[in-house]
């Protein structure tokens, strides 16, 4: 069903109405409408990752540290945005209204979170393009980076949604995201490298952030901890695990309304 333009015009003005006429109804359309409704907000969200990415790529920063910073950037963008959005939606009563909609909770929440991850991917696309242009990786390594970014954005958005269920406010979500992501990034070897033996080696192999770091390092011309084929396999496994967790999370999100 297409959302009527006139209905949105009365609430959000002509600019959002123009986007609303092109978007389907439901939470997927709502997420895109909010994301694209303000040109200034879109410009800021695109520019902020570029402020970090361009100096790292153009300045030929050490690939290990550049990969670490870019991996943290992707993880934080994915987790914080959705976590705060869900917390604010609960405070505004939106989740309580969604809880009584005759629709499967997994589908309702899943549509919302996947749309948020897609929006994050679109806004990060210029920064990822800078990495690919500056590093000029082979097509296989470039594809591995793109797919791993998509997978990590998806799992980070699911993580942010899960933390929003437990948090009391949007401010609590921000703190919880930092507390949870820090050990995950450490276990992925982003700060110290991936050891070749011991329990941390096994932890890194199960941590999607270690593969994202490896993909960035490879794309920038460094020596990654994991080959491109391992990164591609990790991207597929991470995406599948994130979607499964999202299906299980739907009811908890709406019950917490």
DAGIRA-V994810 format. One record per backbone hydrogen bond with DSSP energy under -1.0 kcal/mol. NH is the residue of the N-H (numbers start at 1). CO is the residue of the C=O. If there is no record, write none. Layout:
nh = [NH NH]
co = [CO CO]
This chain:
nh = [3 8 9 10 12 13 17 18 19 20 21 22 25 30 31 32 33 34 35 36 42 43 44 45 46 47 48 50 51 53 54 56 57 58 59 61 66 67 68 69 70 71 72 73 74 75 76 77 78 79 80 81 83 84 85 86 87 88 89 90 91 92 94 97 98 99 101 103 108 109 110 111 112 113 114 115 116 117 118 119 120 121 122 123 124 128 129 130 131 132 133 134 135 136 142 143 144 145 146 147 148 149 150 151 152 153 154 155 156 157 158 159 160 161 162 163 164 165 167 173 174 175 176 177 178 179 180 181 182 184 185 186 187 188 189 190 193 202 203 204 205 210 212 213 214 215 216 217 218 219 220 221 222 231 232 233 234 235 236 237 238 239 240 241 242 243 244 245 246 247 248 249 250 253 254 255 256 257]
co = [23 4 5 6 8 9 13 14 15 16 17 19 1 26 27 28 29 30 31 32 38 39 40 41 42 43 44 46 47 49 50 52 53 54 55 56 62 63 64 65 66 67 68 69 70 71 72 73 74 75 76 77 79 80 81 82 83 84 85 86 87 88 89 93 94 95 98 101 104 105 106 107 108 109 110 111 112 113 114 115 116 117 118 119 120 124 125 126 127 128 129 130 131 132 138 139 140 141 142 143 144 145 146 147 148 149 150 151 152 153 154 155 156 157 158 159 160 161 163 169 170 171 172 173 174 175 176 177 178 180 181 182 183 184 186 185 189 198 199 200 201 207 208 209 210 211 212 213 214 215 216 218 217 227 228 229 230 231 232 233 234 235 236 237 238 239 240 241 242 243 244 245 246 249 250 251 252 254]
